[in-house]
């Protein structure tokens, strides 16, 4: 893991260089637009007099030819290319984790959660067995643990971690409530609560009315509720062909369909 910290340090330095290059580019463009605006406002005060001045006429023409070509070149300059190439070259000398490493790290947390009978909120808060060990996770961190559980068909933990991701959504989150509802609804169905899965799917469709999978699943759930013992194939994402027996009558149906903590 020490090698991964060294990799992260190199990437941080590379990202800082990229940000600095972007800032230089933006600073140049800001200076140019200020120059253009200042000269343009001066001309607007008395257009005729301004244009009769041969120096002004020359400078206006220059601004819209060679000067503007320079601006265009800077605007189209891809300052990120070199830094992306740096990262590519780093991969041959630095240790980068794989997707399998990510899955293993997520499953290690799930094992700890089960061993100490912890809630997802505790682990997400950096707490293990009552001791604060690390910083808190954000919604994206919790989502990834839920996604890894989903890929592994562990729908119980999927629900727990997607709910925790939901609780941690804020204005800085890249995720949306709809992103989480998509996983929550199907996982809840797989855990046997068709009614709650339908509630979640209905909310998802309020947020994304043209969500095709949700439309299909809603129709399916509605049919399932009229025939609780019928088995069929659902257009889910886990790749299985069977669905469990409906257990929704064994659950106490929540009065608020948008409160999904289970």
KELUM-925174 format. One line per 10 residues: number of its first residue (from 1); for each residue x, y, z of N, C-alpha, C. Coordinates in steps of 0.05 Angstrom, whole numbers, padded with zeros to 5 digits. Last residue first. Layout:
NUM) X:Y:Z:X:Y:Z:X:Y:Z  ...
***
This chain:
262) -00675:00013:00106:-00684:-00014:00113:-00666:-00027:00134  -00696:00074:00083:-00678:00060:00100:-00690:00034:00109  -00728:00105:00050:-00722:00078:00041:-00702:00064:00059  -00778:00146:00041:-00760:00140:00062:-00752:00110:00059  -00817:00152:00004:-00791:00163:-00003:-00771:00160:00020  -00865:00133:00022:-00852:00117:00001:-00824:00128:-00006  -00886:00128:00085:-00873:00148:00067:-00857:00133:00046  -00902:00081:00107:-00923:00100:00100:-00912:00122:00082  -00878:00017:00087:-00873:00043:00099:-00895:00063:00089  -00902:-00047:00106:-00900:-00027:00084:-00898:00001:00097
252) -00866:-00095:00134:-00885:-00074:00141:-00882:-00052:00122  -00862:-00157:00097:-00851:-00131:00105:-00873:-00113:00115  -00887:-00200:00078:-00873:-00204:00103:-00861:-00178:00113  -00907:-00187:00030:-00926:-00188:00051:-00913:-00192:00079  -00863:-00191:-00003:-00871:-00164:00005:-00891:-00165:00028  -00836:-00232:-00025:-00838:-00232:00004:-00851:-00207:00015  -00837:-00271:-00082:-00844:-00245:-00071:-00849:-00249:-00041  -00780:-00310:-00096:-00809:-00309:-00090:-00815:-00283:-00076  -00731:-00280:-00140:-00740:-00294:-00116:-00770:-00293:-00113  -00717:-00296:-00209:-00723:-00276:-00188:-00735:-00291:-00164
242) -00668:-00314:-00258:-00690:-00321:-00239:-00693:-00298:-00220  -00625:-00301:-00287:-00650:-00307:-00302:-00673:-00312:-00284  -00576:-00249:-00278:-00589:-00274:-00271:-00616:-00277:-00286  -00552:-00200:-00290:-00546:-00222:-00308:-00560:-00248:-00300  -00561:-00153:-00265:-00543:-00172:-00251:-00538:-00197:-00267  -00596:-00116:-00283:-00568:-00112:-00291:-00550:-00134:-00280  -00661:-00137:-00310:-00643:-00125:-00290:-00614:-00124:-00301  -00714:-00150:-00332:-00692:-00137:-00346:-00674:-00122:-00326  -00733:-00212:-00306:-00734:-00183:-00304:-00710:-00171:-00319  -00772:-00268:-00318:-00746:-00256:-00321:-00749:-00226:-00322
232) -00813:-00296:-00265:-00808:-00288:-00292:-00780:-00277:-00294  -00864:-00326:-00226:-00836:-00321:-00230:-00832:-00315:-00260  -00918:-00313:-00182:-00909:-00317:-00210:-00879:-00310:-00212  -00940:-00302:-00134:-00925:-00326:-00136:-00913:-00331:-00164  -00970:-00255:-00139:-00946:-00255:-00121:-00929:-00280:-00124  -00998:-00220:-00181:-00993:-00249:-00181:-00968:-00255:-00165  -00999:-00167:-00174:-01025:-00180:-00179:-01022:-00210:-00180  -00947:-00155:-00169:-00964:-00150:-00146:-00992:-00162:-00149  -00928:-00165:-00219:-00920:-00183:-00198:-00938:-00179:-00173  -00948:-00121:-00247:-00958:-00148:-00253:-00952:-00168:-00231
222) -00916:-00082:-00224:-00945:-00081:-00221:-00958:-00108:-00227  -00865:-00098:-00241:-00872:-00099:-00212:-00902:-00099:-00208  -00870:-00089:-00296:-00866:-00116:-00286:-00874:-00118:-00256  -00877:-00035:-00299:-00898:-00052:-00309:-00895:-00080:-00298  -00827:-00020:-00277:-00852:-00013:-00264:-00875:-00030:-00273  -00791:-00040:-00315:-00792:-00052:-00288:-00818:-00045:-00273  -00801:-00005:-00358:-00806:-00034:-00361:-00808:-00048:-00334  -00786:00043:-00334:-00813:00040:-00345:-00820:00010:-00347  -00733:00033:-00323:-00751:00037:-00301:-00780:00034:-00310  -00711:00029:-00374:-00711:00005:-00357:-00731:00009:-00334
212) -00721:00082:-00393:-00734:00059:-00405:-00734:00035:-00387  -00738:00142:-00370:-00720:00121:-00362:-00732:00094:-00371  -00767:00188:-00378:-00762:00171:-00401:-00742:00149:-00395  -00770:00216:-00328:-00794:00203:-00339:-00789:00184:-00363  -00737:00220:-00276:-00728:00215:-00303:-00751:00201:-00317  -00768:00232:-00231:-00743:00247:-00235:-00733:00245:-00264  -00810:00197:-00235:-00816:00225:-00231:-00792:00243:-00237  -00781:00150:-00238:-00794:00160:-00262:-00804:00188:-00259  -00765:00146:-00184:-00745:00148:-00205:-00757:00160:-00231  -00815:00138:-00161:-00800:00163:-00155:-00779:00167:-00176
202) -00826:00087:-00182:-00844:00110:-00188:-00830:00137:-00183  -00785:00058:-00158:-00786:00061:-00187:-00804:00084:-00196  -00801:00060:-00105:-00776:00073:-00113:-00775:00077:-00143  -00849:00032:-00108:-00849:00060:-00098:-00824:00074:-00108  -00830:-00018:-00125:-00847:-00003:-00143:-00848:00027:-00134  -00801:-00033:-00080:-00787:-00030:-00106:-00804:-00013:-00125  -00843:-00038:-00045:-00824:-00017:-00041:-00808:-00012:-00066  -00868:-00083:-00069:-00883:-00058:-00065:-00864:-00035:-00062  -00830:-00124:-00067:-00839:-00113:-00093:-00852:-00086:-00090  -00782:-00146:-00033:-00803:-00126:-00027:-00811:-00112:-00053
192) -00740:-00182:-00044:-00767:-00192:-00041:-00789:-00172:-00035  -00691:-00169:-00061:-00693:-00177:-00033:-00722:-00184:-00026  -00701:-00152:-00112:-00687:-00178:-00109:-00688:-00188:-00080  -00724:-00102:-00099:-00740:-00123:-00111:-00727:-00151:-00107  -00679:-00077:-00080:-00701:-00081:-00062:-00720:-00103:-00073  -00650:-00075:-00127:-00639:-00091:-00105:-00661:-00097:-00085  -00682:-00040:-00158:-00679:-00068:-00167:-00668:-00086:-00144  -00679:00007:-00126:-00705:-00005:-00133:-00701:-00035:-00140  -00624:00019:-00121:-00640:00013:-00097:-00666:-00002:-00105  -00607:00032:-00172:-00596:00009:-00159:-00614:00000:-00136
182) -00640:00077:-00181:-00639:00056:-00201:-00629:00030:-00188  -00629:00112:-00139:-00655:00098:-00140:-00655:00075:-00159  -00580:00133:-00153:-00582:00114:-00131:-00608:00098:-00131  -00593:00166:-00196:-00572:00146:-00199:-00575:00125:-00178  -00630:00201:-00172:-00639:00182:-00192:-00619:00160:-00196  -00599:00233:-00141:-00617:00215:-00127:-00627:00193:-00147  -00533:00234:-00170:-00559:00245:-00166:-00576:00224:-00151  -00462:00248:-00160:-00485:00231:-00163:-00511:00246:-00160  -00427:00286:-00147:-00430:00281:-00175:-00454:00263:-00181  -00437:00333:-00094:-00439:00305:-00104:-00441:00304:-00134
172) -00441:00382:-00074:-00416:00375:-00086:-00416:00347:-00098  -00490:00385:-00049:-00486:00401:-00073:-00460:00395:-00088  -00499:00316:-00029:-00499:00345:-00024:-00493:00359:-00050  -00514:00253:00000:-00515:00271:-00023:-00514:00300:-00014  -00517:00219:00043:-00493:00237:00041:-00493:00254:00016  -00561:00187:00037:-00560:00205:00060:-00537:00226:00058  -00545:00158:-00008:-00567:00177:-00010:-00566:00197:00013  -00505:00127:00014:-00498:00146:-00006:-00519:00167:-00010  -00539:00096:00046:-00519:00114:00059:-00509:00135:00039  -00567:00069:00006:-00581:00086:00025:-00562:00106:00038
162) -00525:00040:-00015:-00538:00060:-00032:-00555:00079:-00015  -00513:00007:00029:-00494:00028:00021:-00505:00048:00001  -00560:-00024:00035:-00549:-00009:00057:-00531:00014:00048  -00566:-00047:-00016:-00587:-00029:-00005:-00575:-00012:00017  -00520:-00078:-00019:-00525:-00057:-00039:-00545:-00037:-00028  -00528:-00115:00021:-00508:-00094:00026:-00511:-00071:00005  -00569:-00144:-00006:-00573:-00133:00021:-00553:-00111:00027  -00547:-00161:-00053:-00567:-00140:-00054:-00573:-00128:-00027  -00498:-00183:-00082:-00503:-00180:-00053:-00521:-00156:-00050  -00480:-00190:-00134:-00507:-00199:-00127:-00512:-00200:-00097
152) -00434:-00163:-00145:-00431:-00190:-00133:-00457:-00202:-00125  -00454:-00115:-00162:-00441:-00132:-00182:-00438:-00161:-00172  -00470:-00097:-00112:-00490:-00103:-00133:-00479:-00121:-00154  -00422:-00087:-00087:-00440:-00107:-00076:-00461:-00116:-00096  -00404:-00046:-00120:-00389:-00071:-00119:-00406:-00094:-00107  -00443:-00008:-00107:-00441:-00018:-00134:-00426:-00045:-00135  -00432:00002:-00053:-00458:-00009:-00061:-00457:-00021:-00089  -00381:00024:-00059:-00384:-00001:-00043:-00411:-00014:-00050  -00396:00069:-00089:-00379:00049:-00101:-00380:00022:-00086  -00428:00098:-00053:-00440:00087:-00078:-00422:00065:-00089
142) -00390:00115:-00017:-00410:00096:-00008:-00423:00083:-00033  -00362:00151:-00050:-00348:00129:-00037:-00368:00107:-00029  -00401:00188:-00063:-00390:00172:-00084:-00375:00148:-00073  -00412:00212:-00014:-00433:00197:-00026:-00421:00178:-00048  -00352:00203:00026:-00373:00219:00014:-00393:00201:00000  -00329:00181:00091:-00333:00177:00063:-00354:00197:00052  -00286:00213:00139:-00312:00203:00130:-00312:00199:00100  -00220:00190:00158:-00239:00210:00151:-00265:00197:00141  -00209:00139:00210:-00204:00153:00185:-00224:00175:00180  -00222:00116:00259:-00197:00110:00247:-00190:00128:00223
132) -00253:00117:00319:-00251:00133:00295:-00223:00129:00283  -00284:00058:00343:-00260:00075:00343:-00258:00090:00317  -00325:00021:00339:-00327:00043:00359:-00304:00062:00359  -00311:-00012:00297:-00313:-00023:00324:-00312:-00001:00345  -00292:00042:00262:-00290:00013:00262:-00290:00003:00290  -00310:00099:00226:-00310:00086:00252:-00310:00056:00248  -00320:00131:00182:-00292:00126:00190:-00289:00111:00216  -00372:00135:00166:-00362:00156:00184:-00333:00152:00193  -00379:00088:00141:-00377:00112:00124:-00367:00135:00140  -00384:00055:00186:-00361:00053:00169:-00357:00077:00152
122) -00435:00076:00203:-00411:00077:00220:-00385:00075:00204  -00470:00067:00161:-00464:00095:00169:-00440:00097:00187  -00475:00012:00159:-00460:00026:00138:-00452:00054:00146  -00466:-00017:00224:-00483:-00004:00204:-00465:00009:00183  -00436:-00079:00242:-00436:-00050:00241:-00456:-00041:00220  -00415:-00129:00262:-00444:-00123:00261:-00448:-00093:00261  -00364:-00144:00255:-00370:-00127:00279:-00399:-00118:00280  -00370:-00174:00208:-00356:-00185:00231:-00363:-00170:00257  -00395:-00139:00172:-00409:-00162:00182:-00397:-00174:00207  -00354:-00100:00165:-00381:-00092:00173:-00396:-00116:00185
112) -00313:-00132:00146:-00310:-00119:00172:-00337:-00111:00183  -00335:-00146:00097:-00329:-00167:00117:-00326:-00155:00144  -00337:-00096:00073:-00362:-00111:00078:-00358:-00133:00099  -00283:-00085:00068:-00300:-00069:00086:-00326:-00082:00092  -00270:-00124:00031:-00257:-00125:00057:-00273:-00108:00077  -00298:-00107:-00013:-00308:-00131:00000:-00295:-00134:00028  -00266:-00063:-00027:-00294:-00059:-00019:-00304:-00083:-00004  -00218:-00088:-00040:-00218:-00069:-00018:-00247:-00064:-00008  -00235:-00119:-00084:-00224:-00132:-00060:-00225:-00113:-00036  -00248:-00079:-00121:-00269:-00097:-00112:-00260:-00111:-00086
102) -00197:-00056:-00128:-00219:-00040:-00117:-00241:-00058:-00106  -00170:-00099:-00151:-00161:-00088:-00125:-00183:-00072:-00112  -00199:-00101:-00199:-00200:-00124:-00180:-00191:-00116:-00152  -00182:-00055:-00223:-00210:-00057:-00215:-00214:-00080:-00195  -00117:-00042:-00193:-00135:-00051:-00214:-00164:-00050:-00204  -00070:00011:-00175:-00089:-00011:-00169:-00107:-00017:-00192  -00005:00020:-00200:-00032:00029:-00200:-00051:00006:-00192  00060:00036:-00187:00040:00015:-00182:00013:00028:-00181  00102:00061:-00240:00089:00064:-00214:00068:00042:-00211  00121:00051:-00291:00141:00052:-00269:00128:00053:-00241
92) 00081:00053:-00327:00102:00032:-00331:00121:00031:-00308  00050:00095:-00313:00039:00068:-00309:00059:00046:-00313  00074:00141:-00329:00077:00133:-00301:00068:00104:-00297  00056:00147:-00381:00084:00138:-00377:00088:00129:-00348  00004:00165:-00370:00008:00140:-00385:00036:00129:-00381  00016:00213:-00344:00003:00192:-00329:00007:00165:-00343  00037:00242:-00388:00053:00236:-00364:00042:00213:-00348  -00007:00246:-00421:00016:00229:-00430:00034:00223:-00406  -00035:00282:-00390:-00046:00255:-00394:-00024:00236:-00403  -00001:00325:-00397:-00005:00314:-00370:-00017:00286:-00371
82) -00006:00336:-00451:00020:00329:-00440:00017:00315:-00412  -00061:00350:-00454:-00050:00327:-00469:-00024:00318:-00456  -00081:00396:-00430:-00081:00371:-00415:-00067:00347:-00428  -00081:00438:-00463:-00059:00437:-00443:-00059:00411:-00428  -00095:00448:-00524:-00102:00427:-00505:-00080:00424:-00485  -00115:00508:-00552:-00092:00494:-00541:-00102:00474:-00520  -00156:00540:-00568:-00156:00512:-00577:-00133:00495:-00566  -00141:00588:-00545:-00167:00576:-00538:-00168:00547:-00546  -00093:00598:-00571:-00093:00593:-00542:-00119:00579:-00534  -00112:00607:-00622:-00093:00586:-00617:-00092:00578:-00588
72) -00144:00652:-00615:-00156:00626:-00623:-00137:00603:-00617  -00106:00690:-00603:-00126:00683:-00582:-00138:00656:-00589  -00079:00693:-00651:-00065:00684:-00627:-00084:00675:-00606  -00120:00712:-00683:-00110:00686:-00688:-00094:00675:-00665  -00125:00763:-00661:-00147:00744:-00657:-00138:00715:-00663  -00078:00787:-00680:-00083:00784:-00651:-00104:00763:-00645  -00085:00785:-00736:-00064:00770:-00723:-00068:00766:-00693  -00145:00808:-00735:-00130:00790:-00753:-00109:00774:-00737  -00167:00843:-00700:-00185:00823:-00711:-00171:00805:-00732  -00125:00875:-00686:-00138:00860:-00665:-00155:00837:-00677
62) -00115:00900:-00735:-00095:00881:-00724:-00108:00863:-00703  -00159:00933:-00739:-00155:00913:-00759:-00135:00891:-00749  -00150:00966:-00695:-00175:00950:-00696:-00171:00927:-00716  -00102:00990:-00710:-00102:00972:-00686:-00128:00954:-00686  -00118:01020:-00755:-00097:00999:-00757:-00100:00979:-00734  -00155:01054:-00732:-00164:01036:-00754:-00144:01013:-00757  -00123:01082:-00697:-00144:01065:-00686:-00153:01045:-00707  -00091:01108:-00734:-00079:01090:-00715:-00099:01071:-00704  -00127:01140:-00762:-00114:01118:-00776:-00101:01098:-00757  -00189:01160:-00741:-00161:01160:-00733:-00147:01136:-00745
52) -00240:01148:-00755:-00225:01167:-00772:-00196:01168:-00765  -00258:01117:-00714:-00251:01103:-00739:-00236:01122:-00758  -00269:01156:-00675:-00250:01134:-00669:-00240:01121:-00695  -00307:01187:-00698:-00281:01199:-00692:-00260:01177:-00688  -00349:01148:-00701:-00339:01162:-00725:-00311:01173:-00720  -00359:01132:-00647:-00350:01113:-00667:-00337:01127:-00691  -00350:01148:-00588:-00352:01165:-00612:-00341:01148:-00635  -00357:01106:-00552:-00363:01133:-00543:-00366:01152:-00567  -00338:01060:-00575:-00367:01064:-00574:-00374:01092:-00566  -00283:01062:-00567:-00293:01067:-00594:-00323:01073:-00593
42) -00282:01048:-00513:-00271:01074:-00521:-00282:01082:-00549  -00302:00997:-00515:-00317:01017:-00501:-00308:01046:-00509  -00259:00972:-00542:-00286:00973:-00554:-00303:00994:-00541  -00218:00976:-00506:-00215:00990:-00531:-00242:00993:-00545  -00239:00944:-00464:-00231:00972:-00459:-00230:00987:-00485  -00247:00894:-00490:-00270:00909:-00479:-00263:00938:-00475  -00194:00880:-00503:-00214:00883:-00524:-00237:00900:-00514  -00172:00875:-00452:-00161:00894:-00471:-00181:00900:-00493  -00204:00834:-00432:-00204:00861:-00419:-00193:00882:-00437  -00189:00793:-00464:-00216:00802:-00466:-00219:00829:-00452
32) -00135:00788:-00449:-00142:00795:-00476:-00170:00806:-00478  -00139:00771:-00395:-00125:00796:-00402:-00133:00806:-00429  -00166:00723:-00402:-00179:00744:-00387:-00166:00771:-00393  -00127:00694:-00430:-00152:00700:-00443:-00167:00722:-00428  -00087:00690:-00389:-00081:00703:-00415:-00107:00712:-00429  -00115:00661:-00351:-00106:00688:-00344:-00100:00703:-00370  -00123:00612:-00377:-00146:00629:-00371:-00138:00657:-00364  -00069:00595:-00380:-00085:00598:-00404:-00109:00616:-00399  -00057:00591:-00326:-00042:00609:-00343:-00057:00615:-00369  -00093:00551:-00311:-00096:00578:-00300:-00081:00599:-00316
22) -00073:00507:-00338:-00100:00517:-00345:-00104:00546:-00335  -00024:00502:-00310:-00024:00508:-00339:-00051:00519:-00348  -00044:00490:-00259:-00028:00514:-00263:-00027:00522:-00293  -00068:00441:-00270:-00084:00463:-00261:-00070:00490:-00265  -00022:00410:-00283:-00044:00414:-00303:-00061:00438:-00295  00005:00411:-00235:00017:00423:-00259:-00003:00429:-00280  -00031:00383:-00203:-00025:00411:-00196:-00012:00425:-00220  -00027:00333:-00228:-00052:00348:-00229:-00048:00377:-00222  00025:00319:-00213:00018:00322:-00241:-00007:00338:-00245  00020:00317:-00158:00039:00336:-00170:00032:00341:-00199
12) -00016:00274:-00155:-00023:00300:-00144:-00006:00322:-00156  00014:00232:-00177:-00010:00242:-00191:-00019:00269:-00181  00052:00226:-00137:00061:00234:-00164:00037:00245:-00180  00019:00210:-00095:00035:00235:-00092:00044:00245:-00120  -00001:00161:-00113:-00019:00183:-00109:-00004:00210:-00107  00046:00131:-00113:00032:00136:-00138:00014:00160:-00136  00055:00130:-00058:00074:00144:-00075:00062:00150:-00103  00011:00100:-00043:00013:00127:-00033:00033:00143:-00050  00024:00052:-00067:00001:00066:-00077:00001:00095:-00067  00067:00035:-00037:00072:00042:-00065:00048:00058:-00077
2) 00042:00023:00010:00060:00047:00009:00065:00055:-00019  00016:-00024:00000:00000:00000:00000:00017:00025:00000
***
